[in-house]
Amino acid sequence: MSQAVVKPKVIIFDVNETLLDLETMRTSIGKVLNGNENLTALWFSTMLHHSLVTTVTGDYQDFGKIGVAALQMVAQNEGIAISQEQAVTAIKTPLLSLPAHPDVKAGLAALKAQGYKIVSLTNSSNNGVKTQFANAGLTDFFDLRLSIEDIKIYKPDLRAYAWALNKLAIKPEEALMVAAHGWDVAGAKAAGLQTAFVARPKKALYPLATKPDYIVKDLNELVKRLK
């Protein structure tokens, strides 16, 4: 693992799973999938997969709509019939009400106290993240919220990170991207950013990508590493 030489000016956070705990959706997803809560991870990865399909084909679709479509796909593959309305109900309210991981508030507060500018960069919609942060009590920690909805290009397309850097008026090496997804840190690293992988449970790095500058178990460890 390499060590970043220069301290970043801005710390950019992914949101879902990195800051917010998706485990609470297991009940609602499982309910429409005949009680199979273990399919929650498959649903989320299917949603991410098809967000990339819309990017490479140039046929942008709202992240929420992709989430509904992904749940219907998982249900179909499992031989379960669900309506679009059932899929929306299973996703919308729980996703907007995700709690923060236990380490997040203290970690963000400590990073703010160290003088870092804190920004979010997410594939979710602007209004979606605004609501998520309000419900999770994270709004005041962030100097800026960025959503790919404004450019209609999903992460980890390199253009998404370049757009964020342009909005922040900083060089790639002056930013640290923090995520619990191997694909996100791989994209950010390829775009020239410093990267930190938060090793949340059942999250793995992509072995074929360049290793991130930091690998930490939670935000508290990241705080210590950045002092």
Salt bridges, closest charged atoms under 4 A:
ASP14 OD1 - LYS155 NZ 3.07
ASP14 OD2 - HIS181 ND1 3.21
GLU17 OE1 - HIS181 NE2 2.64
GLU17 OE1 - LYS203 NZ 2.98
GLU23 OE1 - ARG26 NE 3.44
GLU37 OE1 - ARG26 NE 3.96
ASP103 OD1 - ARG200 NH1 2.76
ASP143 OD1 - LYS112 NZ 3.12
ASP157 OD2 - ARG159 NH2 2.88
GLU174 OE2 - LYS9 NZ 3.05
ASP184 OD2 - LYS155 NZ 2.75
ASP213 OD2 - LYS189 NZ 2.86
GLU221 OE1 - LYS217 NZ 3.86
